[in-house]
Amino acid sequence: MADREFLGQQWFRYLIRYPRIRFRIRESETLGDGRSHLKARIVFADLAMGESKILARQVWGTWVIVAGLRLEDGTLLLVATMDRPATAIADDAKRWSIETLFGILKTQGFCLESPT
C-alpha cells in the first residue's frame, strides 16, 4: 500500500507495474474518464457518509480502479488499485491501523526513535 505522500507521476508509473500495490490518492488529484478530467472530490461528491463506489479512471495518464469511501468526518478515502478493487478500502483500513500503531510507538508516548 502506498500512501499519498509518496505519489507523483514518475513514482506511480514505476509502482503500477506491480498490480497488487494500492495507492491512497488525494481528493485534489485529477481523474480522467477518457473524455474529461475532474478533481477526485468532484467525481465522488455524490457519496453520503459511509457510502462507497468503485470507478475505472485515469490517474496520471494510467487507467486504474479507484475505490472511494466518504468517511464520517466528511473526507474521502480514495484508493487506486489494479487488483481486487472490492477489498481496497477494507485492506487500507488494516494498513491504517498499523500506521496508527507506528505513530504511537514513535512519537505519542513511547518515543522509540528518541535519541535518549
HELIX and SHEET records of a PDB file:
HELIX    1   1 ARG A    4  PHE A    6  5                                   3    
HELIX    2   2 GLN A    9  LEU A   15  1                                   7    
HELIX    3   3 ALA A   40  VAL A   43  1                                   4    
HELIX    4   4 PRO A   85  THR A   87  5                                   3    
HELIX    5   5 ALA A   88  LYS A  106  1                                  19    
SHEET    1   A 6 PHE A  23  ILE A  25  0                                        
SHEET    2   A 6 LEU A  76  THR A  81 -1                                        
SHEET    3   A 6 THR A  62  ARG A  70 -1                                        
SHEET    4   A 6 SER A  52  VAL A  59 -1                                        
SHEET    5   A 6 THR A  30  GLY A  32 -1                                        
SHEET    6   A 6 HIS A  37  LYS A  39 -1                                        
END                                                                             
